[in-house]
Amino acid sequence: MLPGSKEIPTSARLETSAAFAFGANLYRARINAGMTQAAVAIAAGLSLNRMSLIEKGRSDLRMSSAHALARAVGVSLKALVPD
């Protein structure tokens, strides 16, 4: 650890890695569906900025948003949620 830096709590590291994995899965599903971020955002009822942050793993989301994103790209929610 760098001097002056703070340890990230384990729970925060797990949440961050889960958000990153969800975003990566969403990105792959979106590309496979041949959709743009804007198209998915509109279909899911989210802003383009929020969509971008979710794909980068930098935004938490509600279950309703996760379901809407899965429907928008034509996959099950299980396909987006990391193991």
Secondary structure as GFF3:
##gff-version 3
##sequence-region A 1 83
A	DSSP	alpha_helix	10	32	.	.	.	ID=ss1
A	DSSP	alpha_helix	37	44	.	.	.	ID=ss2
A	DSSP	alpha_helix	48	55	.	.	.	ID=ss3
A	DSSP	alpha_helix	63	73	.	.	.	ID=ss4
A	DSSP	alpha_helix	77	80	.	.	.	ID=ss5
###
